[in-house]
Amino acid sequence: MHTLEAQQMAAFRTENSTAALFQHTGVAKDINQGLPDRWFDKPIVKDGLVPGLLIGDGLATYDHHKFLFSSAGLKGEIVEDYPHFHTSVDNYLQYVPAVETFTLRFTHLQPAHDIKHQLALFFTTTLIQGIVVTSLKYAVHEQRPDGSDFHSFPSGHTTTAFGGAMFLYEEYKNSPHHWVAYTGFPVAATTAALRLYNNRHWYSDVAVGAALGILCTEASYAILPDIDRWFHWKHPAPDVAKENLPWLFLSKQGR
């Protein structure tokens, strides 16, 4: 009899302890949900970190300004080491990340948006890039290293390449094979390097161009809900894995 009562008391204490634990956890969860986001969790910080660093680096190395190296000094070394280098591969390579984004639709990988929204994103990004890059080229009026014209800054090829790489990343970052989302960035970096070796751009041109490509694509994603409203489109939720797989500096968590 005493043994049975002891077991009942132990079970009662266990149930009360478990209930208290769940209650405490729930309260703690509610309290945590009420706390403000940490500054480094804010989307504007994550989305702007690397583009900001690229723009800062490009401006810090502009012309003969030296930050670790100068654009003029680096260009001198490239021309000295590869005086006759020339290729037209970069003229086509800049489009590869965007083409890959659309091509992957025909595989088993599921992009974040349907073809209608992908086309809207692509054309919006292209329009924004065209306006921003062309305006800067005429405003800055920087001569190219080869002296061919005064439309050097920023690099349009690099902007296009990194814009396409960002497009590819955003569409497939939550894919089961999410490594595919990163494949556009090496192609974009190669495009930027070839612009330097072809003597068509300074380092500052490609650094700022890379940042602009990323930011223009991010801008097109930011205004996509507005585009849906303008055309009375239904904005579907991405049919992708729920698990967020952010890149080094980009995350749409909480948007």
N, C-alpha and C positions, 0 to 999 in steps of 0.2 A: 504494500500500500504506500509506504513512504517512497519506495523507488518510483512508482507511477506518478506520485505527486511531484517528485523532483524532476522527472522527465517533462511533465506538463509545464512546470515553471520555467525550465530551460527553453522549451519550445516557445513559450510566451515572450521570454526575454529576447529570443532570436528574432521573432516576428516584429517586435517593437523596434529592435535595433535596425532591421532591414527597412522598415517603414521610415524610420528617422533618417536613415542614410539616403533613401530616395528623395525624401522631402528636402533634405539639406542640399542634395545635388541639384534638385529642381530650382531651389532658391538661388544657388550659386550660378546656375545657368542663366536665370532671369537677370541676375545682377550683371553678369558678363555681357549679356546681350544689350544691356543699357549703357555700357561703357562706350565712349567714343573710339573710333578707329585710330590706330596708331598712325603717325604721320607717314611712315614708310609703307603702310598698307594702302594708302590712298592711290587710286588709279592714275591720277595725274602725275604722281611721283614715279610710279613704276613705268608708265608709258612714256614719260619724258626724260628718264634718266640717261639712257644711252644716246638718244638723239641730241640731248643737251651736251653730253660729253664730246660727241663728234663735232658739233658746231663750235664748241669752245676750242677744241683742238685745231680745227680748221682755221679759225680766226687767229689763234695764237701763233700759228706757223705761216700765216699769210705773207706772201712776198718774202722779205728777208727777216721778218720777225721770227725769233728763234725760241721754240719751246721743245727742248730735246734736240730738235732739228728745225730747219726752215724749209719751206716749200721750194724756194729757189736753190738752196743747197742740195736738197734731195734730187731735184731735177738735173742739176749739174752732174751729180754722180751717175745717174741713170744714162744720160747722154754720153758721158765719158766711157761707161762700161759697155753700152749697147748702142753705138752711134747709128747703125743702119737697121735697127729693129723696126719692122712694120708688119702689121697683120690687120685684116678686116674682120676677124672673128668677133671682136667686141660689138660690131654693128648688129650682129645676130644674137649674140650671147645675152644681150640685155633683155631680150624677150622670153628667154627660156623659162624662168620661174613662173611667169604668168601662164605660158602655154602648158607647163606641167600642171598647174592648178586645174585647168579645164580638162586636160587629158586624163587625170586621175579619176574623173567622174565615171569613166568607162571601166574602172576596175572595181574590186569589191570594197574599196575604201569609201566611206560615206563622208562627204564634205559637210560643212556647217550650214550651207544654204543651197537652195535649189538653183537651177540654171538661170532663172529670171533674176534672182537677187544677185547671183555672182556677176552677171553681165552688168547690172546696175552698179555694183561696187567697182567693177573694172573701169567702166566708162566715167564714173564719177572721179575715181582716182586719177585717171588719165587727164581729165579736164582740169582738176586742181593742180596737178603737176605742170601741165602746160602753162597755166596762168602764172604760177609762182616762179617757175624756172625762167620762162621768157621775160617776165618782168625784171627779175634779178639780173639776167644777162645784159639787158639794155640799161639798167640802172647803174650797175657796177662798171660795165664797159671795160672789162679786163682783157688784155691781149693774151692770146694763146702762146704757149711756149714756142711753137713753130712759127709764130708771127702771121698766121693765115688770116685771122680776124680778131675782133674784140668781143667775142662772145664766150669767153672761157669759163667764167664763174656764174653759177655752179655747173657741174657736169650733168648734162641731161641724160647721158647713157647710164651713169651711176644712179641717178634718181629713179629712172625707169627700172633698172635691175633690182634695186633694193625695195622699191615699191611692189614689184612682182613677188619678191621673196617674202615680204611681209604679208601679202595677199595669200600666198601658199601656206604660210604659218598659221594665219588666222583660220583658214578653212579646214586644216587638218591637224591642229594641235591636240584635239581631243579624240583623234582616230585611234583605234586599237594599235595601229602601227604608227604611233605619233612621231617616230624618228623621221618620217617622210616630211613632216612640217619644216624641218630644219635644212633640207637639202637645197633650198633656194639661196641660202646665204653664202655658201662657198662659191656658187656661180656668180652671185652679185659681186663678191669680193674680187673674183678673177676679172670680171668686167672692169672694175675700178682700177685694178693693177694694169690691165692692158691699155687703159686710157693714159696712164702715166708713161708706160713704155713706148706707146705710139707717139709720144711727144705732143699730145693734144691737150693735156691738162696738167695743172699743178696739183700738189697734194691737197691743198686747201679746197680746191674745186671738188675733188671726189669725196673728201670727208664731209663737207657740207651737203653735197649731193646725196650721199648715203642717208644722212639724217632727214633730209627733205623727203626722200622716198618713203621712209618709215612713217613720218608724220602725215604725209598726204594720204597714205593708205588708212592710217588710224582715223583721219578726219572723215574719210568716206564711210567707215563703219559707224562713226559717231552720228552721222546724219542719215543713215539708212532708215531708221524709223520715220524720219520726216519725209523721205522719198516714198515710203509706203503710204503715208497719209496723203501726199500729193496725188498719187496715182490710184489711191483707194485699193492698195494691195494688202493682203493679209500677211503679216509678218510671222512666219512659222518659227516655232522653237527649234533649235538645232537638234536633229536626230542623231546625236553622237553620245559618247560615253559621258556620264554625269561627272566623272572625276575630273577636276580641273588640273591641267598639266601646264603650268605657266613656264615661259621661257625665262632666261636670266633676268629680264627686266620688264616683261610684259605679262599682264594678267587681267582678265576681264572679271575676276571674282568680285562679286558685289555690285556689278553694273546692272 
